[in-house]
Amino acid sequence: MDVLYLAFNLSILSYFLGTLLKGIPIPLVSVKKLGSRLMVDGVLSAFLVFSYKALVYSIDYFSRLLGSSMDVLHAWFLVETSVLVSLYTFLKLTGLIYSKIGLGFLSSGLIAPLVNILVDALVTITVFYIAVNAIRAMAQAFIAIGILLYSVPFRITRSAGSILIALPIIFTVGAPLLPSFVAMFNMPMQVNWLNIPAVPAYFKLVDYTNNTIAYYVLNATDTAGNTLYIYPSDSNGVVNATSMDRWIPYGEQVLNFMMPGSLYTVKTNVSGSQEVFNLTVRVPNVIAVATNTFIYYYTDYIEVVNVDKGNNSLTASLRVASPAQLYLVTQEDCSVVVSVDSSTIQSPQYYFEWFGIRFKAYSVNLSPGPHVIGVIINYLTVQMPNVSVKSYVESILASESAVNYFVGSLSIVFFELIVLPIVYIFILVSATLALSRIIGGVESRISRIMVLGP
């Protein structure tokens, strides 16, 4: 290498300058000492030039000796980064949830500072990881330039050269041991933050003909009857509980699908092994005519033979085995024509309110035999139910234990990913300075004897 060739020439220059000053007829002790020092420096710098390959090899040798591997550091960095990003997302969503449920002071006074700690931790380990990779990639260049600076006569850049030689050796060998250093303190972090036993979920409700039922309300309770969560469905008949604030708990629960004037109950068991709980429920005794318009029959005596559904109309052919009754429920402001075997039902028999919406109900008595039910909707302005949503996750996050957990978890993060890496960096820097002092700051007595004699 040209750099090493130049360093060797500077070593020769230092040695001959030393012999010149030592042999010059000037009776000054300081000049003689300077000459001796230059001769020693010339020999040492030449020795470093010829030791270049050994210095480079020493990195791999000590890495194998100490079990230092960049793969371990890389894996640790990926795991910790993913954990920090997950916790960052979790805390941001938690802050939004706190603001939503009237605990904005916790969002600004607790969550915001914790998020700042996460950002600091992420910056710390990212900068460390990038710097170590850069030093490792340029290790040979650092050592060569360090030897060149070390060889400059009169020790003008000797300290800088010693540091450049020591830096890649210490950091390349020692930096990958950071995960082991952190693991010594035995403070594992949990990825399932707060250990909330909950899972994302999809629910869908369909009628007897497999048409979706829109704007129903899902009220779930545990086996003791305690309410777990209350979620309304959308216009597609889906309850989307995949956002973290709407996750549902594990375990056995009773799902109450509430429709205007009707309730359908299903028992289910949500397993923790599922990444997303997906459930489609078919209601056997309901025919959806349109949004907020339904035909209900609560008996097995009625058999649906055929259903012909249009945009704003429905014709259902039924076979009745025994005297039975069915109901048609629609919004009170809906203009609808209901007929049974071509006979029009003049007026509804019942009125009721359901989640802020006024409904009317037509009751139809059916005798045994075939019947045809006709429904024509002339006007309908769809109204959405006014539901007070109850979230299982929100109830957990609003508890005192959640606040204590956040503080405890972020204390661990602060200690493991900010304090410990900074302490370890100081250790590496101290080791680098110590090695650089050994290389360039302490004269070897053996070298002096070899050059100057006893």
Backbone hydrogen bonds, N-H to C=O, Kabsch-Sander energy under -0.5 kcal/mol:
donor,donor_aa,acceptor,acceptor_aa,energy
5,Y,1,M,-2.3
6,L,2,D,-2.4
7,A,3,V,-2.3
8,F,4,L,-2.5
9,N,5,Y,-1.9
10,L,6,L,-2.1
11,S,7,A,-1.9
12,I,8,F,-2.2
13,L,9,N,-2.4
14,S,10,L,-2.6
15,Y,11,S,-2.5
16,F,12,I,-2.7
17,L,13,L,-2.5
18,G,14,S,-2.2
19,T,15,Y,-2.3
20,L,16,F,-2.3
21,L,17,L,-2.5
22,K,18,G,-2.5
23,G,19,T,-2.1
24,I,20,L,-1.4
26,I,24,I,-2.7
28,L,26,I,-2.4
32,K,28,L,-1.8
33,K,29,V,-2.7
34,L,30,S,-2.2
35,G,31,V,-2.3
36,S,32,K,-2.3
37,R,33,K,-2.6
38,L,34,L,-2.4
39,M,35,G,-2.2
40,V,36,S,-2.3
41,D,37,R,-3.0
42,G,38,L,-2.5
43,V,39,M,-2.0
44,L,40,V,-2.7
45,S,41,D,-2.8
46,A,42,G,-2.0
47,F,43,V,-2.4
48,L,44,L,-2.2
49,V,45,S,-2.0
50,F,46,A,-2.2
51,S,47,F,-0.9
52,Y,49,V,-1.2
55,L,51,S,-2.6
56,V,52,Y,-2.3
57,Y,53,K,-2.7
58,S,54,A,-2.0
59,I,55,L,-0.8
59,I,56,V,-0.8
60,D,56,V,-0.8
61,Y,57,Y,-2.5
62,F,58,S,-2.7
63,S,59,I,-1.9
64,R,60,D,-2.3
65,L,61,Y,-2.3
66,L,62,F,-2.4
67,G,63,S,-0.8
68,S,63,S,-2.8
73,L,69,S,-1.4
74,H,70,M,-2.9
75,A,71,D,-2.6
76,W,72,V,-2.5
77,F,73,L,-2.7
78,L,74,H,-2.3
79,V,75,A,-2.4
80,E,76,W,-2.8
81,T,77,F,-2.4
82,S,78,L,-2.4
83,V,79,V,-2.3
84,L,80,E,-2.6
85,V,81,T,-2.8
86,S,82,S,-2.5
87,L,83,V,-2.7
88,Y,84,L,-2.7
89,T,85,V,-2.6
90,F,86,S,-2.6
91,L,87,L,-2.9
92,K,88,Y,-2.4
93,L,89,T,-2.5
94,T,90,F,-2.4
95,G,91,L,-2.8
96,L,92,K,-1.9
97,I,93,L,-2.4
98,Y,94,T,-3.0
99,S,95,G,-2.2
100,K,96,L,-2.1
101,I,97,I,-2.1
102,G,99,S,-0.9
103,L,98,Y,-3.6
106,L,103,L,-1.0
107,S,103,L,-1.3
108,S,104,G,-2.4
109,G,105,F,-2.4
110,L,106,L,-2.0
111,I,106,L,-2.3
112,A,107,S,-1.7
114,L,110,L,-1.7
115,V,111,I,-2.5
116,N,112,A,-1.9
117,I,113,P,-1.8
118,L,114,L,-1.9
119,V,115,V,-2.3
120,D,116,N,-2.3
121,A,117,I,-2.6
122,L,118,L,-2.6
123,V,119,V,-2.6
124,T,120,D,-2.5
125,I,121,A,-2.3
126,T,122,L,-1.8
127,V,123,V,-2.7
128,F,124,T,-2.2
129,Y,125,I,-2.3
130,I,126,T,-2.6
131,A,127,V,-2.7
132,V,128,F,-2.5
133,N,129,Y,-2.1
134,A,130,I,-2.3
135,I,131,A,-2.6
136,R,132,V,-2.6
137,A,133,N,-2.4
138,M,134,A,-1.7
139,A,136,R,-1.1
142,F,138,M,-2.8
143,I,139,A,-2.4
144,A,140,Q,-2.4
145,I,141,A,-2.7
146,G,142,F,-2.6
147,I,143,I,-2.4
148,L,144,A,-2.0
149,L,145,I,-2.7
150,Y,146,G,-2.3
151,S,147,I,-1.5
152,V,148,L,-0.5
152,V,149,L,-0.9
155,R,152,V,-0.9
156,I,153,P,-1.1
161,G,157,T,-2.3
162,S,158,R,-2.4
163,I,159,S,-2.1
164,L,160,A,-2.3
165,I,161,G,-1.7
166,A,162,S,-2.3
167,L,163,I,-3.0
169,I,165,I,-0.8
170,I,166,A,-2.7
171,F,167,L,-2.6
172,T,168,P,-1.7
173,V,169,I,-1.6
174,G,170,I,-3.3
175,A,171,F,-2.0
177,L,174,G,-1.6
178,L,175,A,-2.2
181,F,177,L,-2.1
182,V,178,L,-2.7
183,A,179,P,-2.4
184,M,180,S,-1.1
185,F,182,V,-1.5
186,N,183,A,-1.6
193,W,191,V,-1.9
195,N,192,N,-2.4
196,I,193,W,-1.2
198,A,196,I,-2.4
199,V,248,I,-2.5
201,A,241,A,-1.1
202,Y,277,F,-2.9
203,F,239,V,-1.8
204,K,279,L,-1.9
205,L,237,G,-1.5
206,V,281,V,-2.7
207,D,211,N,-2.7
208,Y,286,V,-3.0
210,N,207,D,-1.8
213,I,205,L,-2.4
214,A,212,T,-0.6
215,Y,234,D,-1.6
217,V,258,M,-2.4
218,L,231,Y,-3.2
219,N,217,V,-0.7
219,N,256,N,-2.7
220,A,218,L,-0.6
220,A,229,Y,-2.6
221,T,254,V,-2.3
222,D,226,N,-2.2
225,G,222,D,-1.9
228,L,220,A,-3.2
229,Y,220,A,-1.2
230,I,390,K,-2.3
231,Y,218,L,-2.3
233,S,216,Y,-2.6
234,D,238,V,-1.9
237,G,234,D,-1.7
239,V,203,F,-2.5
240,N,238,V,-0.7
241,A,201,A,-2.5
241,A,239,V,-1.0
246,R,243,S,-2.6
247,W,244,M,-1.2
248,I,199,V,-2.4
250,Y,197,P,-2.0
251,G,270,V,-2.9
253,Q,268,T,-2.5
254,V,221,T,-3.1
255,L,253,Q,-0.6
255,L,266,V,-3.7
256,N,219,N,-2.1
256,N,254,V,-0.7
257,F,255,L,-0.7
257,F,264,Y,-3.3
258,M,217,V,-3.4
258,M,256,N,-0.9
259,M,257,F,-0.6
259,M,262,S,-2.5
262,S,259,M,-2.3
264,Y,257,F,-2.2
266,V,255,L,-2.5
268,T,253,Q,-2.4
270,V,251,G,-2.3
271,S,269,N,-0.6
274,Q,271,S,-1.0
277,F,200,P,-3.0
278,N,276,V,-0.6
279,L,202,Y,-2.4
281,V,204,K,-3.1
283,V,206,V,-2.9
283,V,281,V,-0.6
286,V,283,V,-0.8
287,I,295,I,-2.2
289,V,287,I,-0.7
289,V,293,T,-2.0
290,A,293,T,-1.6
293,T,290,A,-2.1
294,F,329,V,-2.6
295,I,287,I,-2.4
296,Y,327,Y,-3.0
297,Y,285,N,-1.8
298,Y,325,Q,-0.6
302,I,299,T,-0.6
303,E,301,Y,-0.5
303,E,319,R,-2.5
305,V,303,E,-0.7
305,V,317,S,-2.8
306,N,317,S,-1.4
308,D,315,T,-3.2
309,K,307,V,-0.6
310,G,313,S,-2.8
314,L,375,V,-2.2
315,T,308,D,-2.6
316,A,373,I,-2.6
317,S,306,N,-3.1
318,L,316,A,-0.6
318,L,371,H,-3.3
319,R,303,E,-2.4
320,V,369,G,-2.5
321,A,301,Y,-2.6
321,A,319,R,-0.5
324,A,366,L,-2.4
326,L,364,V,-2.4
327,Y,296,Y,-2.7
328,L,362,Y,-2.4
329,V,294,F,-2.7
330,T,360,K,-2.3
332,E,358,R,-2.7
334,C,331,Q,-1.6
335,S,379,Y,-2.3
336,V,334,C,-0.8
337,V,376,I,-2.7
338,V,336,V,-0.5
338,V,345,I,-0.5
339,S,374,G,-2.8
340,V,343,S,-2.9
341,D,372,V,-3.1
343,S,340,V,-1.6
344,T,342,S,-0.6
345,I,338,V,-3.3
346,Q,344,T,-0.6
349,Q,361,A,-2.2
350,Y,361,A,-1.8
352,F,359,F,-2.1
354,W,357,I,-2.8
357,I,354,W,-1.3
359,F,352,F,-3.5
360,K,330,T,-2.9
361,A,350,Y,-2.5
362,Y,328,L,-3.1
364,V,326,L,-3.0
366,L,324,A,-3.3
369,G,320,V,-2.8
371,H,318,L,-2.4
373,I,316,A,-2.8
374,G,339,S,-2.7
374,G,372,V,-0.5
375,V,314,L,-2.5
376,I,337,V,-2.3
377,I,312,N,-3.2
378,N,335,S,-2.9
378,N,376,I,-0.7
379,Y,335,S,-1.5
382,V,380,L,-0.7
386,N,355,F,-2.9
387,V,385,P,-1.1
389,V,387,V,-1.0
390,K,230,I,-1.6
393,V,247,W,-0.5
394,E,245,D,-0.5
395,S,391,S,-1.6
396,I,392,Y,-1.5
397,L,393,V,-2.9
398,A,394,E,-1.9
399,S,396,I,-1.4
403,V,399,S,-1.2
404,N,400,E,-2.1
405,Y,401,S,-2.2
406,F,402,A,-2.6
407,V,403,V,-2.1
408,G,404,N,-2.4
409,S,405,Y,-3.4
410,L,406,F,-2.6
411,S,407,V,-1.6
412,I,408,G,-1.7
413,V,409,S,-2.3
414,F,410,L,-2.8
415,F,411,S,-2.2
416,E,412,I,-3.2
417,L,413,V,-2.7
418,I,414,F,-1.0
419,V,414,F,-2.4
420,L,415,F,-2.7
422,I,418,I,-1.8
423,V,419,V,-2.7
424,Y,420,L,-2.7
425,I,421,P,-2.4
426,F,422,I,-2.2
427,I,423,V,-2.0
428,L,424,Y,-2.5
429,V,425,I,-2.8
430,S,426,F,-2.7
431,A,427,I,-2.5
432,T,428,L,-2.5
433,L,429,V,-2.6
434,A,430,S,-2.3
435,L,431,A,-2.6
436,S,432,T,-2.6
437,R,433,L,-1.9
438,I,434,A,-2.0
439,I,435,L,-2.4
440,G,436,S,-2.9
441,G,437,R,-2.2
442,V,437,R,-0.9
448,R,444,S,-1.9
449,I,445,R,-2.4
450,M,446,I,-2.5
451,V,447,S,-2.2
452,L,448,R,-3.4
453,G,448,R,-0.7
453,G,449,I,-1.5
